[in-house]
Amino acid sequence: YYDSILEMKKIRVDQDDNIYLVGTADVFDVISLVVHKFDSNGDIVTDFGEEGMAYLDASELYYSYGNDIFIANDGNLYVVGDVYSGDIYMDEAIVAKFSENGDLVGSFGLNGYVKTDTSVVSDDTKGFGVVVQDDIIYVSGTMYARDIGTYGAFIASFDTDGNENTDFGEEGYNFTNQIFSSNSYFSGQLSLHDDKLIIGGNIKYSSYYQAMIMRFDLQGELDDSFDEDGYMTA
């Protein structure tokens, strides 16, 4: 039922040593977010999804890409990436929720997925990291700020039912494009440690790049106790 695997982005292992691969594949001629599941011996878990592969089955989307996955203690899977729906002609960050059997959880957001509501300020938002704690989902990635014409870090939050966490940042999300005059890209992993959200990326200065780390609190604000202003370069 799928023609080819286009790209695998992240690998995770659950508490039972099952292996999950998240990425993108051509499924029924639609570029789709996919999750593959293998047991600890490397065999396909055939009762997961469709013969070992779950995918975002949403006819209203032109395409969807999977970039990271979080395996919750209850077995649910939260996959972050980006989609293009065609209705507003822009890329949007997405979180899709699958059950432990690989079925889309239809009660989550819109038929199993939610999009970040950033269309009023951005033409291009991509999700690259996801963590879940205390039934709250945190998503990180990169967003293009239309008003100043640069890319920067993006972070958002939802509850595990797919509702936007409006107490987080500015109406559910925060972005840092306005801090820098140069493009910064945050496609690295999102980590949660001591109730702090840490994301990695890089920033372009003239013709060269530097590694960058940013730290946020759980309200979506830059943690200015981290290297004085919430971020550091190396």
Solvent accessible surface area in square Angstrom, and as a share of the most:
residue,aa,sasa,rsa
1,Y,88,0.33
2,Y,85,0.32
3,D,99,0.51
4,S,48,0.31
5,I,72,0.37
6,L,89,0.44
7,E,83,0.37
8,M,63,0.28
9,K,83,0.35
10,K,49,0.21
11,I,101,0.51
12,R,62,0.23
13,V,89,0.51
14,D,24,0.12
15,Q,154,0.69
16,D,104,0.54
17,D,82,0.42
18,N,27,0.14
19,I,42,0.21
20,Y,7,0.03
21,L,46,0.23
22,V,0,0.00
23,G,0,0.00
24,T,3,0.02
25,A,0,0.00
26,D,27,0.14
27,V,2,0.01
28,F,127,0.53
29,D,119,0.62
30,V,64,0.37
31,I,49,0.25
32,S,4,0.03
33,L,0,0.00
34,V,0,0.00
35,V,0,0.00
36,H,21,0.09
37,K,24,0.10
38,F,45,0.19
39,D,42,0.22
40,S,73,0.47
41,N,130,0.66
42,G,45,0.43
43,D,82,0.43
44,I,99,0.50
45,V,29,0.17
46,T,82,0.48
47,D,116,0.60
48,F,2,0.01
49,G,29,0.28
50,E,91,0.41
51,E,120,0.54
52,G,1,0.01
53,M,3,0.01
54,A,2,0.01
55,Y,37,0.14
56,L,6,0.03
57,D,97,0.50
58,A,15,0.12
59,S,116,0.75
60,E,76,0.34
61,L,12,0.06
62,Y,134,0.51
63,Y,59,0.23
64,S,3,0.02
65,Y,79,0.30
66,G,0,0.00
67,N,8,0.04
68,D,1,0.00
69,I,2,0.01
70,F,57,0.24
71,I,38,0.19
72,A,17,0.13
73,N,145,0.74
74,D,98,0.51
75,G,17,0.16
76,N,29,0.15
77,L,1,0.00
78,Y,5,0.02
79,V,0,0.00
80,V,0,0.00
81,G,0,0.00
82,D,6,0.03
83,V,0,0.00
84,Y,44,0.17
85,S,9,0.06
86,G,6,0.06
87,D,103,0.53
88,I,67,0.34
89,Y,155,0.59
90,M,27,0.12
91,D,26,0.14
92,E,11,0.05
93,A,0,0.00
94,I,0,0.00
95,V,1,0.00
96,A,0,0.00
97,K,21,0.09
98,F,0,0.00
99,S,25,0.16
100,E,101,0.45
101,N,89,0.46
102,G,7,0.06
103,D,85,0.44
104,L,46,0.23
105,V,33,0.19
106,G,50,0.48
107,S,100,0.64
108,F,1,0.00
109,G,39,0.38
110,L,99,0.49
111,N,94,0.48
112,G,0,0.00
113,Y,2,0.01
114,V,14,0.08
115,K,59,0.25
116,T,3,0.02
117,D,90,0.46
118,T,2,0.01
119,S,33,0.21
120,V,116,0.66
121,V,45,0.26
122,S,2,0.01
123,D,55,0.29
124,D,26,0.14
125,T,0,0.00
126,K,60,0.25
127,G,0,0.00
128,F,34,0.14
129,G,0,0.00
130,V,4,0.02
131,V,17,0.10
132,V,23,0.13
133,Q,55,0.25
134,D,124,0.64
135,D,98,0.51
136,I,43,0.22
137,I,0,0.00
138,Y,11,0.04
139,V,0,0.00
140,S,2,0.01
141,G,0,0.00
142,T,10,0.06
143,M,0,0.00
144,Y,58,0.22
145,A,1,0.00
146,R,100,0.36
147,D,128,0.66
148,I,84,0.43
149,G,35,0.33
150,T,15,0.09
151,Y,55,0.21
152,G,0,0.00
153,A,0,0.00
154,F,0,0.00
155,I,0,0.00
156,A,2,0.02
157,S,0,0.00
158,F,6,0.03
159,D,40,0.21
160,T,24,0.14
161,D,94,0.49
162,G,9,0.09
163,N,87,0.44
164,E,62,0.28
165,N,36,0.18
166,T,76,0.44
167,D,124,0.64
168,F,1,0.00
169,G,20,0.19
170,E,110,0.49
171,E,118,0.53
172,G,1,0.01
173,Y,24,0.09
174,N,17,0.09
175,F,35,0.14
176,T,3,0.01
177,N,1,0.00
178,Q,116,0.52
179,I,67,0.34
180,F,23,0.09
181,S,110,0.71
182,S,27,0.17
183,N,44,0.23
184,S,0,0.00
185,Y,68,0.26
186,F,3,0.01
187,S,69,0.44
188,G,28,0.27
189,Q,93,0.41
190,L,3,0.02
191,S,44,0.28
192,L,43,0.21
193,H,116,0.52
194,D,111,0.58
195,D,80,0.41
196,K,58,0.24
197,L,0,0.00
198,I,50,0.25
199,I,3,0.01
200,G,23,0.22
201,G,19,0.18
202,N,52,0.27
203,I,0,0.00
204,K,72,0.30
205,Y,75,0.28
206,S,102,0.66
207,S,101,0.65
208,Y,122,0.46
209,Y,118,0.45
210,Q,55,0.25
211,A,59,0.46
212,M,3,0.01
213,I,70,0.36
214,M,0,0.00
215,R,55,0.20
216,F,1,0.00
217,D,35,0.18
218,L,39,0.19
219,Q,107,0.48
220,G,0,0.00
221,E,82,0.37
222,L,45,0.22
223,D,13,0.07
224,D,99,0.51
225,S,84,0.54
226,F,39,0.16
227,D,86,0.45
228,E,156,0.70
229,D,65,0.34
230,G,0,0.00
231,Y,47,0.18
232,M,71,0.32
233,T,49,0.28
234,A,89,0.69
